[in-house]
Amino acid sequence: MRKLNRKQVIILLLIVLFIFITILFFNGEKLLGEGWSYIPSTAIRIAFIICFIWQILLIVFAYKLQKKLKAFLMGWKKKVITLISVVLTTGIVLDIGKSFIMYSFDFDEKVEQYDQHIALYVDNTFARIRFRYPHYQYEENVLLKRNLNEKELKDVIQKYGDPDDYYQE
C-alpha cells in the first residue's frame, strides 16, 4: 500500500473539515434554541458557496479518478468508464444544484428592514395574505436571528407599530 505524502494528508484533512462544516451548517439550524433561526439571505449565500465548492471538488475528483483509470484501461473499457464517470458526475452536480434550490425555497422572505437589527419577517410569503404571519425578530449577527422576548416586543411595537397592521396599511 502506498504511503500518503504531506500534501495529500493536508488535502484529506481539508476535505474532512469541509465535510464537517457542511454537515454543521445544514443541520445547525435544528440545533439552535427555541426562537432562533438563520437569516434567510445570508444562509442562502452560504449554502450557495458550499454547494458550488462541492460541485468543483466533485468535478476535480472525477477528472483525476478518470485520468488514473484511463492509464490502466484500453479500448471499449476506457470509453465505458469515461461515459459512466461523466454521466455520474453530471448527475451528482445537478443534484447538488437542485438541493441548493430546494434549500433556498425553505426560507421566509425578509420584507422590510426597520433599523440595524430589528426586522419584520413574514412567514408563508408565497401563500395567500390571510395565511401570512408578520412578526419582528432580532438579528443577532450576519447569520442568526431570534424571536423577541415580551419586553423587547412591546418596545418594538411601540416604536415601529404592530406587525398585525402590516397588511392593513
N, C-alpha and C positions, 0 to 999 in steps of 0.2 A: 504494500500500500504506500502511496506517495505521501510524503510529508508536506504539510502546508507551510508556505513561506510567510513572512511577516505581513506583506501586503494583502495576501489572501485572508489572513486571520483578521486584519483590520476591516476588510470589506465585509466579511461574515458578521463581525460584531456590529458594524453599522446597519446591516440588514436586519439583524435581530433587534437592535434598538428601534429601528423604523417600524418593525412589526409590533413591538410593544407600544410605541407612540400611536400607531394606527388603532390598535385594539383599545387603548386607553381613551382616545378621542371619541371613537364611535360608541363606546359603552359608558363614557364618562358622565353623560347627562343623566343616565339611570342611577348613577352612584351619588349624584348631588342630593342635598337635603330637600325637604318639602318646600315648595315655592321657588326653588332655584332652577334656572334653565340657561341654555346658551342664547346669546344674542343672535338672531337669525342671519343677518348679513355677514357677520364675522365667521360664524360656524360654516356657512355655505362656502365662503372663500377658503377656509382651512380645509374643508372636505374636498374642494376642487383641487387644491395643491397636492393633497395626499393622493387622490386618485390619479392625478397627472403623473406624479413621481412613480406610482406603482405601474402605470402603463409604460413609462420609459424603461423602468427596471425589467419588466416582463419582456419587452421587445429586445433589449440588450441580452438578457439571459437566453432567449430563444435563438437569437443570432449566434451567440457564442456556442451554444449546445449544438446547433445545426452545423456550424463550421467544424466542430470536433468530430461529429458523427460522419460527415462527408469524407473525412480523411480515411475512415475505415471501410466505407461502403462504396460499391461500384454499381454502375448500370441502373436497372429499374428500381433497386432498393434505395439508391440515392435519391431518385425522383420521388418515390413514395414518401420517404422521410421528410423531404423538403415540403411536399404538399401537405402532409399531416401537420408539421410544425407551423406552417403559415396559416392554415385553417384554424388550428387550436389557438395560436397567438392572437389572431384577428378576433376570434370569438370571445376570448377572455378579455381583451382590451375593450371590445364593445360592451361586454357585460359590466365591466368596471365603470364605463361611462354611463350606462343605464342605471347602475346602482347610485351613482352620484346624482343623477337627475331625480330619482325617486327620493333620495335623502333630502334634496333641496325642497321638494314639494311638501315635506313633513313640517316645515316651519311656518309659523304665523307671519303675516306681513306686518312690518312696522309702519304705522300710519303717520304719526306726527312726532316731532322731537320738540319738547317744550323748553328744556334747558339742558345743561350738560349731562345730567344723569337721569332725570325723571322723564319717562317716555310713555306715551299712550300706545298700547298694543291692542289689536283686535283679533280675537280667536275666530276661526272658521271664516276667513276672509272671502273664500270663494263660494260660501253658502249664501242663501238669501239674507237680507238685512235683519229680519226678525230673529235669526239664529245667532247673530253676532253678539259677542260679549266684550265690550270695551272695558279696559282696566289699566290702571297705572302700574308700572314696575320700575324698580330702581336698577340702573346699570352699574354694577359694582366695578367692572373693568371692561376691557375691549371684548371679552368673550362671555362673561357671566352676567345674568340679571336675576333679580329676586323679587318676590312679592313684597309689598309694603306692609308693615305692621299697622295696627289700628291708629296709633298716634300719627305716624307718617302719612297714612292715607287721609286722615282728617285734615292735616295741614296742607297736603297737596290739593285736595278737593276745594279747600278754602282759597288757595292761591290760584288754581287753574280752572276750577269748575268741576262739576260732577260728570264723570265719564258716561253716565247714563243719558245725559243731554247731548251726547256727541252727534247722534243722528237726528235730533230734533231741531238743529240749527239750520 
